[in-house]
Amino acid sequence: MRTRYPRIPTQEIEELVAIVRRLRHDCPWDREQTHQSIRHSLIEETYEVVEALDENNMDDLRKELGDLLLHVVMHATIAEQEREFTLREVIKEISAKLIRRHPHVFGEKAIKTVSEVKHNWERLKMAEGRTSILEGVPKGMPALQRAHRMQERAAKVGFDWKNAEDVLAKVEEELAELKRSLRKRTGKKREEEFGDLLFALVNYARFLDINPENALRSTNEKFRRRFEYIEEGLKNAGKNIHHSTLEEMDSLWNRAKRNGL
């Protein structure tokens, strides 16, 4: 049974484009922006979308997707003014790509499983002119996430470990190498060995079907909750965190754990 979607919001999209074009003409701040000057904001808005997803907050997600859409339209409008490309070209190109990479939906190719879809997706990307399986994994992506994506790409063509036990053995090997580097290596070598350990841990997470970026983000949030509990507890006790002992902070940390934070 097909989903009954609302109408395509053609009028609303046209209104948004018209608003951005007017801002580029009439607002001194918007007028002077370039692709590079708003680059950081695009990244920030993307992370705010991710945060809304992590919190399963649909009200925030709706708003943050709007902010992200604004950046798409803004970059396209700047490009139109500079005679680089148009919003129409952006939409047509992504539409054509989706159709081209889903021949089992829009064509005659028979594909039934998720793994077949992923394998065919990579094959089609290579047929489009890519020279490496790893091409297209952004260098600016967070390093943990980039490691995960590169490993996934390599695994799709068979360059992978056979089982989780072998990967765990590699983690232990890298940890031993890091320990040896602490005794006799330079700082640069220690950094290299630490990076190797992180890379092996990302591989192990993949075999456990864990996204390491999501896992670390969750742990970061847990640390934030517990540390703020420490700050609040010390404040309520009339103490300054800068003059508190580790034992006092550890006590509150453990209480936060017991309270399920």
MIDOSE-1310 file (N, C-alpha, C; in nm, 2 decimals, decimal comma, always signed):
residues 261
mrtr	+0,08/-0,12/+0,00/+0,00/+0,00/+0,00/+0,09/+0,12/+0,00; +0,06/+0,21/-0,10/+0,15/+0,33/-0,11/+0,11/+0,44/+0,00; +0,20/+0,51/+0,05/+0,18/+0,62/+0,14/+0,11/+0,74/+0,07; +0,01/+0,79/+0,14/-0,05/+0,91/+0,08/+0,02/+1,04/+0,14
ypri	+0,10/+1,10/+0,05/+0,18/+1,21/+0,09/+0,10/+1,34/+0,07; +0,13/+1,45/+0,15/+0,07/+1,58/+0,12/+0,12/+1,63/-0,02; +0,06/+1,73/-0,07/+0,10/+1,78/-0,20/+0,24/+1,83/-0,20; +0,31/+1,83/-0,31/+0,45/+1,88/-0,32/+0,44/+2,03/-0,30
ptqe	+0,52/+2,09/-0,20/+0,50/+2,23/-0,17/+0,57/+2,32/-0,26; +0,53/+2,32/-0,39/+0,59/+2,40/-0,49/+0,58/+2,55/-0,46; +0,47/+2,60/-0,42/+0,45/+2,74/-0,39/+0,54/+2,78/-0,27; +0,55/+2,70/-0,17/+0,63/+2,74/-0,05/+0,77/+2,74/-0,09
ieel	+0,82/+2,65/-0,17/+0,96/+2,65/-0,22/+0,99/+2,78/-0,30; +0,90/+2,81/-0,38/+0,91/+2,94/-0,46/+0,92/+3,06/-0,37; +0,84/+3,06/-0,27/+0,84/+3,17/-0,17/+0,97/+3,18/-0,10; +1,02/+3,07/-0,06/+1,15/+3,07/+0,01/+1,26/+3,12/-0,08
vaiv	+1,26/+3,07/-0,20/+1,37/+3,12/-0,30/+1,35/+3,27/-0,32; +1,23/+3,32/-0,33/+1,21/+3,46/-0,35/+1,26/+3,54/-0,23; +1,23/+3,49/-0,11/+1,28/+3,56/+0,01/+1,43/+3,57/+0,02; +1,50/+3,46/-0,01/+1,65/+3,45/-0,01/+1,70/+3,55/-0,12
rrlr	+1,64/+3,55/-0,23/+1,69/+3,64/-0,34/+1,67/+3,78/-0,30; +1,56/+3,82/-0,23/+1,54/+3,95/-0,18/+1,65/+3,99/-0,08; +1,67/+3,89/+0,01/+1,77/+3,92/+0,12/+1,91/+3,94/+0,05; +1,94/+3,87/-0,05/+2,07/+3,89/-0,12/+2,08/+4,02/-0,19
hdcp	+1,96/+4,08/-0,21/+1,96/+4,21/-0,28/+1,95/+4,33/-0,19; +1,87/+4,31/-0,08/+1,83/+4,42/+0,01/+1,90/+4,43/+0,14; +1,95/+4,31/+0,19/+2,01/+4,31/+0,33/+2,16/+4,32/+0,31; +2,23/+4,42/+0,38/+2,37/+4,44/+0,36/+2,45/+4,31/+0,41
wdre	+2,40/+4,25/+0,52/+2,48/+4,13/+0,57/+2,46/+4,01/+0,47; +2,34/+3,98/+0,43/+2,32/+3,87/+0,34/+2,39/+3,89/+0,20; +2,39/+4,02/+0,16/+2,45/+4,05/+0,03/+2,60/+4,02/+0,03; +2,67/+4,04/+0,14/+2,81/+4,02/+0,13/+2,86/+3,88/+0,16
qthq	+2,77/+3,79/+0,19/+2,81/+3,65/+0,22/+2,85/+3,58/+0,09; +2,95/+3,48/+0,12/+3,00/+3,40/+0,01/+2,98/+3,25/+0,05; +3,02/+3,16/-0,04/+3,01/+3,02/-0,01/+3,10/+2,99/+0,12; +3,22/+3,05/+0,12/+3,31/+3,03/+0,23/+3,27/+3,09/+0,36
sirh	+3,21/+3,21/+0,35/+3,18/+3,28/+0,48/+3,07/+3,22/+0,56; +2,98/+3,14/+0,49/+2,87/+3,07/+0,57/+2,90/+2,92/+0,58; +3,02/+2,88/+0,54/+3,05/+2,74/+0,55/+3,03/+2,68/+0,69; +3,09/+2,75/+0,79/+3,08/+2,71/+0,92/+2,94/+2,70/+0,97
slie	+2,85/+2,79/+0,93/+2,71/+2,79/+0,97/+2,64/+2,66/+0,92; +2,68/+2,62/+0,79/+2,62/+2,50/+0,73/+2,65/+2,38/+0,82; +2,78/+2,37/+0,87/+2,82/+2,26/+0,95/+2,74/+2,26/+1,08; +2,73/+2,38/+1,14/+2,66/+2,40/+1,27/+2,51/+2,36/+1,26
etye	+2,45/+2,40/+1,15/+2,31/+2,36/+1,13/+2,29/+2,21/+1,11; +2,39/+2,15/+1,05/+2,38/+2,00/+1,03/+2,39/+1,93/+1,16; +2,48/+1,98/+1,25/+2,49/+1,92/+1,38/+2,36/+1,95/+1,47; +2,30/+2,06/+1,45/+2,18/+2,09/+1,52/+2,06/+1,99/+1,47
vvea	+2,06/+1,96/+1,35/+1,97/+1,86/+1,30/+2,00/+1,72/+1,36; +2,12/+1,69/+1,37/+2,16/+1,56/+1,43/+2,12/+1,56/+1,58; +2,14/+1,67/+1,65/+2,10/+1,68/+1,79/+1,95/+1,66/+1,81; +1,87/+1,72/+1,72/+1,73/+1,70/+1,73/+1,69/+1,55/+1,70
lden	+1,76/+1,49/+1,61/+1,74/+1,35/+1,59/+1,78/+1,26/+1,71; +1,89/+1,30/+1,77/+1,94/+1,22/+1,89/+1,84/+1,23/+2,01; +1,77/+1,35/+2,02/+1,68/+1,37/+2,13/+1,54/+1,33/+2,09; +1,52/+1,29/+1,96/+1,39/+1,25/+1,91/+1,29/+1,36/+1,93
nmdd	+1,33/+1,48/+1,90/+1,25/+1,60/+1,92/+1,20/+1,65/+1,78; +1,08/+1,61/+1,75/+1,03/+1,64/+1,61/+1,00/+1,79/+1,59; +0,97/+1,86/+1,70/+0,95/+2,01/+1,68/+1,08/+2,07/+1,64; +1,19/+2,04/+1,72/+1,32/+2,09/+1,68/+1,37/+2,04/+1,55
lrke	+1,34/+1,92/+1,51/+1,38/+1,87/+1,39/+1,32/+1,94/+1,27; +1,19/+1,97/+1,28/+1,12/+2,05/+1,18/+1,19/+2,19/+1,16; +1,22/+2,25/+1,27/+1,28/+2,38/+1,26/+1,42/+2,38/+1,21; +1,50/+2,28/+1,26/+1,64/+2,27/+1,21/+1,65/+2,22/+1,07
lgdl	+1,56/+2,14/+1,02/+1,56/+2,11/+0,87/+1,53/+2,23/+0,79; +1,45/+2,32/+0,85/+1,42/+2,45/+0,78/+1,55/+2,53/+0,77; +1,62/+2,54/+0,88/+1,75/+2,61/+0,88/+1,85/+2,55/+0,78; +1,85/+2,42/+0,77/+1,94/+2,35/+0,68/+1,90/+2,38/+0,53
llhv	+1,77/+2,37/+0,51/+1,71/+2,40/+0,37/+1,75/+2,54/+0,33; +1,74/+2,64/+0,43/+1,78/+2,77/+0,40/+1,92/+2,78/+0,34; +2,02/+2,70/+0,40/+2,15/+2,70/+0,36/+2,17/+2,65/+0,21; +2,09/+2,55/+0,18/+2,09/+2,49/+0,05/+2,05/+2,60/-0,05
vmha	+1,94/+2,67/-0,02/+1,89/+2,77/-0,11/+1,98/+2,89/-0,11; +2,05/+2,92/+0,00/+2,14/+3,03/+0,00/+2,26/+3,01/-0,09; +2,32/+2,89/-0,07/+2,43/+2,85/-0,16/+2,39/+2,85/-0,30; +2,28/+2,80/-0,33/+2,23/+2,79/-0,47/+2,21/+2,93/-0,53
tiae	+2,16/+3,02/-0,44/+2,13/+3,16/-0,49/+2,26/+3,23/-0,51; +2,36/+3,21/-0,43/+2,49/+3,27/-0,45/+2,55/+3,22/-0,58; +2,54/+3,09/-0,60/+2,59/+3,03/-0,72/+2,52/+3,08/-0,85; +2,39/+3,11/-0,84/+2,32/+3,17/-0,95/+2,37/+3,31/-0,98
qere	+2,39/+3,38/-0,88/+2,44/+3,52/-0,90/+2,58/+3,52/-0,96; +2,66/+3,42/-0,93/+2,80/+3,41/-0,98/+2,81/+3,33/-1,11; +2,69/+3,29/-1,16/+2,69/+3,22/-1,29/+2,76/+3,08/-1,27; +2,75/+3,02/-1,16/+2,82/+2,89/-1,13/+2,72/+2,77/-1,16
ftlr	+2,61/+2,78/-1,10/+2,50/+2,68/-1,13/+2,37/+2,73/-1,07; +2,26/+2,66/-1,09/+2,13/+2,70/-1,05/+2,07/+2,60/-0,95; +1,97/+2,65/-0,88/+1,90/+2,55/-0,79/+1,83/+2,45/-0,87; +1,78/+2,48/-0,99/+1,72/+2,38/-1,08/+1,82/+2,27/-1,11
evik	+1,94/+2,31/-1,14/+2,04/+2,21/-1,17/+2,07/+2,12/-1,05; +2,07/+2,18/-0,93/+2,10/+2,10/-0,81/+1,99/+1,99/-0,80; +1,86/+2,03/-0,81/+1,75/+1,94/-0,80/+1,75/+1,84/-0,91; +1,78/+1,88/-1,03/+1,78/+1,78/-1,14/+1,89/+1,68/-1,13
eisa	+2,00/+1,73/-1,08/+2,12/+1,63/-1,07/+2,09/+1,53/-0,96; +2,04/+1,57/-0,85/+2,02/+1,47/-0,74/+1,90/+1,38/-0,78; +1,80/+1,43/-0,85/+1,69/+1,34/-0,90/+1,74/+1,24/-0,99; +1,83/+1,28/-1,09/+1,88/+1,19/-1,19/+1,97/+1,08/-1,12
klir	+2,05/+1,12/-1,02/+2,14/+1,03/-0,95/+2,06/+0,92/-0,87; +1,95/+0,97/-0,81/+1,86/+0,87/-0,73/+1,80/+0,77/-0,83; +1,76/+0,81/-0,94/+1,70/+0,72/-1,04/+1,81/+0,63/-1,09; +1,92/+0,68/-1,13/+2,03/+0,60/-1,18/+2,08/+0,50/-1,09
rhph	+2,09/+0,53/-0,96/+2,14/+0,44/-0,86/+2,04/+0,34/-0,80; +1,92/+0,35/-0,84/+1,81/+0,26/-0,80/+1,75/+0,19/-0,92; +1,82/+0,12/-1,00/+1,77/+0,05/-1,11/+1,66/-0,06/-1,07; +1,67/-0,11/-0,95/+1,58/-0,20/-0,90/+1,44/-0,14/-0,87
vfge	+1,44/-0,01/-0,86/+1,31/+0,06/-0,84/+1,26/+0,13/-0,96; +1,35/+0,20/-1,04/+1,31/+0,27/-1,15/+1,34/+0,20/-1,29; +1,41/+0,08/-1,28/+1,44/+0,01/-1,39/+1,40/-0,14/-1,38; +1,47/-0,22/-1,45/+1,44/-0,36/-1,46/+1,52/-0,45/-1,38
kaik	+1,63/-0,40/-1,32/+1,72/-0,48/-1,24/+1,66/-0,55/-1,12; +1,68/-0,68/-1,10/+1,62/-0,75/-0,99/+1,72/-0,75/-0,87; +1,68/-0,68/-0,77/+1,76/-0,67/-0,64/+1,66/-0,69/-0,53; +1,69/-0,78/-0,43/+1,60/-0,81/-0,33/+1,65/-0,77/-0,19
tvse	+1,78/-0,79/-0,17/+1,83/-0,77/-0,03/+1,90/-0,64/-0,01; +1,92/-0,59/+0,11/+1,99/-0,47/+0,14/+2,14/-0,48/+0,10; +2,20/-0,59/+0,12/+2,34/-0,61/+0,09/+2,36/-0,60/-0,06; +2,26/-0,65/-0,14/+2,27/-0,64/-0,29/+2,26/-0,49/-0,33
vkhn	+2,17/-0,42/-0,26/+2,15/-0,28/-0,29/+2,28/-0,20/-0,27; +2,34/-0,23/-0,15/+2,47/-0,16/-0,12/+2,58/-0,19/-0,22; +2,59/-0,32/-0,25/+2,70/-0,36/-0,34/+2,68/-0,29/-0,48; +2,55/-0,29/-0,53/+2,52/-0,23/-0,66/+2,54/-0,08/-0,66
werl	+2,51/-0,02/-0,54/+2,53/+0,13/-0,53/+2,68/+0,16/-0,55; +2,77/+0,09/-0,48/+2,91/+0,11/-0,50/+2,96/+0,09/-0,64; +2,91/-0,02/-0,70/+2,95/-0,05/-0,84/+2,90/+0,06/-0,93; +2,78/+0,11/-0,91/+2,73/+0,22/-1,00/+2,82/+0,35/-0,98
kmae	+2,86/+0,38/-0,86/+2,94/+0,50/-0,83/+3,08/+0,49/-0,90; +3,14/+0,37/-0,90/+3,26/+0,35/-0,98/+3,24/+0,37/-1,13; +3,13/+0,32/-1,18/+3,09/+0,33/-1,32/+3,08/+0,48/-1,36; +3,04/+0,56/-1,26/+3,02/+0,71/-1,29/+3,16/+0,78/-1,30
grts	+3,27/+0,71/-1,28/+3,40/+0,78/-1,30/+3,49/+0,79/-1,18; +3,44/+0,74/-1,07/+3,53/+0,74/-0,95/+3,65/+0,65/-0,97; +3,77/+0,69/-0,92/+3,89/+0,61/-0,94/+3,92/+0,53/-0,82; +3,85/+0,55/-0,71/+3,88/+0,47/-0,58/+3,75/+0,45/-0,51
ileg	+3,74/+0,33/-0,45/+3,62/+0,30/-0,36/+3,61/+0,40/-0,25; +3,72/+0,46/-0,21/+3,72/+0,55/-0,09/+3,69/+0,70/-0,14; +3,68/+0,72/-0,27/+3,65/+0,85/-0,31/+3,51/+0,89/-0,27; +3,50/+1,02/-0,23/+3,37/+1,07/-0,18/+3,35/+1,06/-0,03
vpkg	+3,44/+1,01/+0,04/+3,44/+1,02/+0,19/+3,51/+1,15/+0,22; +3,43/+1,25/+0,27/+3,49/+1,38/+0,29/+3,60/+1,39/+0,39; +3,71/+1,46/+0,35/+3,82/+1,48/+0,44/+3,79/+1,56/+0,56; +3,69/+1,64/+0,55/+3,64/+1,73/+0,66/+3,55/+1,66/+0,76
mpal	+3,51/+1,54/+0,73/+3,42/+1,46/+0,82/+3,50/+1,43/+0,95; +3,42/+1,43/+1,06/+3,49/+1,39/+1,19/+3,57/+1,26/+1,17; +3,69/+1,26/+1,23/+3,78/+1,15/+1,20/+3,72/+1,01/+1,24; +3,65/+1,00/+1,35/+3,59/+0,87/+1,39/+3,49/+0,83/+1,29
qrah	+3,41/+0,92/+1,24/+3,30/+0,89/+1,14/+3,37/+0,85/+1,01; +3,47/+0,92/+0,97/+3,54/+0,90/+0,85/+3,61/+0,76/+0,84; +3,67/+0,72/+0,96/+3,73/+0,59/+0,97/+3,62/+0,48/+0,94; +3,50/+0,50/+1,01/+3,39/+0,41/+0,99/+3,35/+0,40/+0,85
rmqe	+3,33/+0,51/+0,78/+3,29/+0,51/+0,64/+3,39/+0,44/+0,55; +3,52/+0,47/+0,57/+3,62/+0,41/+0,48/+3,62/+0,26/+0,50; +3,61/+0,22/+0,63/+3,61/+0,07/+0,65/+3,49/+0,01/+0,59; +3,37/+0,07/+0,60/+3,25/+0,02/+0,53/+3,27/+0,00/+0,38
raak	+3,33/+0,11/+0,32/+3,35/+0,10/+0,18/+3,44/-0,01/+0,14; +3,56/-0,03/+0,21/+3,65/-0,13/+0,18/+3,59/-0,27/+0,20; +3,50/-0,28/+0,30/+3,44/-0,41/+0,33/+3,35/-0,45/+0,22; +3,29/-0,36/+0,16/+3,19/-0,39/+0,05/+3,25/-0,46/-0,07
vgfd	+3,39/-0,45/-0,08/+3,45/-0,52/-0,19/+3,54/-0,64/-0,14; +3,51/-0,67/-0,01/+3,57/-0,79/+0,04/+3,70/-0,77/+0,12; +3,74/-0,64/+0,14/+3,87/-0,61/+0,21/+3,82/-0,59/+0,36; +3,81/-0,70/+0,43/+3,76/-0,70/+0,57/+3,81/-0,81/+0,65
wkna	+3,79/-0,80/+0,78/+3,82/-0,91/+0,87/+3,71/-1,02/+0,86; +3,74/-1,14/+0,90/+3,65/-1,25/+0,88/+3,55/-1,26/+1,00; +3,59/-1,22/+1,12/+3,50/-1,22/+1,23/+3,54/-1,12/+1,34; +3,45/-1,10/+1,44/+3,48/-1,00/+1,54/+3,60/-1,04/+1,63
edvl	+3,62/-1,17/+1,65/+3,73/-1,22/+1,74/+3,86/-1,17/+1,68; +3,88/-1,18/+1,55/+4,00/-1,14/+1,49/+4,02/-0,99/+1,50; +3,92/-0,92/+1,49/+3,93/-0,77/+1,51/+3,96/-0,73/+1,65; +3,90/-0,80/+1,75/+3,94/-0,78/+1,89/+4,08/-0,81/+1,92
akve	+4,13/-0,92/+1,85/+4,28/-0,95/+1,87/+4,36/-0,84/+1,81; +4,32/-0,77/+1,71/+4,39/-0,66/+1,65/+4,39/-0,54/+1,74; +4,27/-0,52/+1,81/+4,26/-0,41/+1,91/+4,37/-0,43/+2,02; +4,37/-0,56/+2,07/+4,47/-0,59/+2,17/+4,61/-0,57/+2,13
eela	+4,64/-0,61/+2,00/+4,77/-0,59/+1,94/+4,81/-0,44/+1,94; +4,72/-0,36/+1,89/+4,74/-0,22/+1,88/+4,76/-0,15/+2,02; +4,69/-0,20/+2,12/+4,70/-0,15/+2,26/+4,84/-0,19/+2,31; +4,89/-0,31/+2,28/+5,02/-0,35/+2,33/+5,13/-0,26/+2,26
elkr	+5,11/-0,23/+2,13/+5,21/-0,14/+2,06/+5,21/+0,00/+2,12; +5,09/+0,05/+2,16/+5,08/+0,18/+2,22/+5,16/+0,18/+2,35; +5,14/+0,08/+2,43/+5,21/+0,07/+2,56/+5,36/+0,07/+2,54; +5,41/-0,01/+2,44/+5,55/-0,01/+2,41/+5,60/+0,13/+2,37
slrk	+5,52/+0,20/+2,29/+5,56/+0,33/+2,24/+5,57/+0,43/+2,36; +5,49/+0,41/+2,46/+5,50/+0,50/+2,58/+5,63/+0,49/+2,65; +5,70/+0,37/+2,64/+5,82/+0,35/+2,71/+5,94/+0,40/+2,63; +5,94/+0,40/+2,50/+6,06/+0,43/+2,42/+6,04/+0,51/+2,29
rtgk	+5,92/+0,55/+2,26/+5,90/+0,62/+2,14/+5,88/+0,77/+2,16; +5,89/+0,84/+2,04/+5,87/+0,99/+2,05/+5,72/+1,02/+2,05; +5,69/+1,14/+2,08/+5,55/+1,19/+2,08/+5,48/+1,16/+1,96; +5,54/+1,18/+1,84/+5,48/+1,15/+1,71/+5,44/+1,01/+1,69
kree	+5,53/+0,92/+1,74/+5,51/+0,78/+1,72/+5,39/+0,73/+1,82; +5,39/+0,79/+1,93/+5,28/+0,76/+2,03/+5,15/+0,80/+1,96; +5,14/+0,92/+1,90/+5,02/+0,96/+1,83/+4,98/+0,87/+1,73; +5,08/+0,82/+1,65/+5,05/+0,72/+1,54/+4,99/+0,59/+1,60
efgd	+5,05/+0,54/+1,71/+5,01/+0,42/+1,77/+4,87/+0,44/+1,83; +4,84/+0,55/+1,88/+4,71/+0,58/+1,94/+4,61/+0,59/+1,83; +4,64/+0,65/+1,72/+4,55/+0,65/+1,60/+4,52/+0,51/+1,55; +4,62/+0,42/+1,55/+4,60/+0,28/+1,50/+4,51/+0,21/+1,60
llfa	+4,52/+0,24/+1,73/+4,43/+0,18/+1,82/+4,28/+0,22/+1,80; +4,27/+0,35/+1,78/+4,13/+0,40/+1,76/+4,07/+0,34/+1,63; +4,16/+0,33/+1,53/+4,11/+0,27/+1,40/+4,06/+0,13/+1,42; +4,14/+0,05/+1,50/+4,10/-0,09/+1,52/+3,98/-0,09/+1,61
lvny	+3,96/+0,00/+1,70/+3,84/+0,00/+1,78/+3,71/+0,03/+1,69; +3,73/+0,12/+1,60/+3,62/+0,15/+1,50/+3,58/+0,03/+1,42; +3,69/-0,05/+1,38/+3,66/-0,17/+1,31/+3,58/-0,27/+1,40; +3,62/-0,28/+1,53/+3,55/-0,37/+1,62/+3,41/-0,33/+1,64
arfl	+3,39/-0,19/+1,65/+3,25/-0,14/+1,67/+3,16/-0,18/+1,55; +3,22/-0,17/+1,43/+3,15/-0,21/+1,31/+3,10/-0,35/+1,31; +3,19/-0,44/+1,36/+3,15/-0,58/+1,37/+3,05/-0,61/+1,47; +3,04/-0,52/+1,57/+2,94/-0,53/+1,68/+2,81/-0,46/+1,63
dinp	+2,81/-0,41/+1,51/+2,70/-0,33/+1,46/+2,67/-0,21/+1,54; +2,78/-0,14/+1,58/+2,77/-0,02/+1,66/+2,83/+0,09/+1,58; +2,76/+0,20/+1,56/+2,82/+0,32/+1,50/+2,91/+0,39/+1,60; +3,04/+0,40/+1,58/+3,13/+0,46/+1,68/+3,10/+0,60/+1,71
enal	+3,06/+0,68/+1,60/+3,03/+0,82/+1,62/+2,91/+0,84/+1,72; +2,81/+0,76/+1,69/+2,69/+0,76/+1,78/+2,73/+0,72/+1,92; +2,81/+0,61/+1,93/+2,84/+0,56/+2,06/+2,92/+0,67/+2,14; +3,02/+0,73/+2,08/+3,10/+0,83/+2,15/+3,01/+0,96/+2,18
rstn	+2,92/+0,99/+2,09/+2,83/+1,11/+2,12/+2,75/+1,08/+2,24; +2,70/+0,95/+2,25/+2,62/+0,92/+2,37/+2,70/+0,92/+2,50; +2,82/+0,88/+2,49/+2,91/+0,88/+2,61/+2,94/+1,02/+2,64; +2,97/+1,11/+2,54/+2,99/+1,25/+2,57/+2,87/+1,31/+2,65
ekfr	+2,75/+1,28/+2,60/+2,63/+1,34/+2,66/+2,62/+1,28/+2,81; +2,65/+1,16/+2,83/+2,65/+1,10/+2,96/+2,75/+1,17/+3,05; +2,87/+1,20/+3,00/+2,97/+1,27/+3,08/+2,92/+1,41/+3,12; +2,86/+1,47/+3,02/+2,81/+1,61/+3,04/+2,70/+1,61/+3,16
rrfe	+2,61/+1,51/+3,15/+2,50/+1,51/+3,25/+2,56/+1,48/+3,39; +2,66/+1,39/+3,40/+2,72/+1,36/+3,53/+2,80/+1,47/+3,59; +2,88/+1,54/+3,49/+2,96/+1,65/+3,54/+2,88/+1,76/+3,59; +2,77/+1,79/+3,52/+2,68/+1,90/+3,56/+2,61/+1,87/+3,69
yiee	+2,59/+1,74/+3,72/+2,54/+1,69/+3,85/+2,64/+1,73/+3,96; +2,77/+1,70/+3,93/+2,87/+1,74/+4,02/+2,87/+1,89/+4,05; +2,87/+1,97/+3,95/+2,87/+2,11/+3,96/+2,75/+2,16/+4,05; +2,63/+2,10/+4,02/+2,51/+2,14/+4,09/+2,51/+2,10/+4,23
glkn	+2,57/+1,97/+4,26/+2,58/+1,92/+4,39/+2,67/+2,01/+4,48; +2,79/+2,05/+4,42/+2,88/+2,13/+4,50/+2,82/+2,27/+4,52; +2,75/+2,32/+4,42/+2,69/+2,45/+4,44/+2,58/+2,45/+4,55; +2,50/+2,34/+4,56/+2,40/+2,33/+4,66/+2,46/+2,31/+4,80
agkn	+2,59/+2,26/+4,80/+2,66/+2,24/+4,93/+2,74/+2,37/+4,97; +2,72/+2,47/+4,88/+2,79/+2,60/+4,91/+2,94/+2,59/+4,88; +2,98/+2,50/+4,79/+3,12/+2,48/+4,76/+3,15/+2,53/+4,62; +3,28/+2,57/+4,60/+3,33/+2,61/+4,47/+3,40/+2,50/+4,41
ihhs	+3,36/+2,46/+4,28/+3,43/+2,34/+4,22/+3,58/+2,36/+4,20; +3,62/+2,49/+4,19/+3,76/+2,51/+4,17/+3,84/+2,48/+4,30; +3,77/+2,48/+4,41/+3,84/+2,45/+4,54/+3,79/+2,32/+4,61; +3,73/+2,23/+4,53/+3,68/+2,11/+4,58/+3,79/+2,00/+4,55
tlee	+3,78/+1,89/+4,63/+3,87/+1,78/+4,61/+3,82/+1,68/+4,51; +3,91/+1,60/+4,46/+3,88/+1,49/+4,37/+3,78/+1,39/+4,44; +3,81/+1,37/+4,57/+3,72/+1,27/+4,64/+3,58/+1,33/+4,65; +3,56/+1,46/+4,67/+3,42/+1,51/+4,67/+3,36/+1,50/+4,53
mdsl	+3,43/+1,53/+4,43/+3,37/+1,52/+4,29/+3,34/+1,37/+4,26; +3,43/+1,28/+4,30/+3,41/+1,14/+4,27/+3,28/+1,09/+4,34; +3,26/+1,13/+4,46/+3,15/+1,09/+4,54/+3,02/+1,13/+4,47; +3,01/+1,26/+4,42/+2,90/+1,30/+4,35/+2,88/+1,23/+4,21
wnra	+2,99/+1,20/+4,15/+2,99/+1,13/+4,02/+2,93/+0,99/+4,04; +2,97/+0,92/+4,14/+2,91/+0,79/+4,17/+2,76/+0,80/+4,21; +2,72/+0,91/+4,28/+2,58/+0,93/+4,31/+2,50/+0,95/+4,18; +2,56/+1,02/+4,09/+2,49/+1,04/+3,96/+2,47/+0,91/+3,89
krng	+2,57/+0,82/+3,89/+2,56/+0,69/+3,83/+2,45/+0,61/+3,89; +2,45/+0,62/+4,03/+2,34/+0,54/+4,10/+2,20/+0,59/+4,07; +2,19/+0,72/+4,04/+2,06/+0,79/+4,00/+2,03/+0,76/+3,86; +2,11/+0,69/+3,78/+2,08/+0,66/+3,65/+2,12/+0,77/+3,54
l	+2,20/+0,87/+3,58/+2,23/+0,97/+3,49/+2,35/+0,93/+3,40
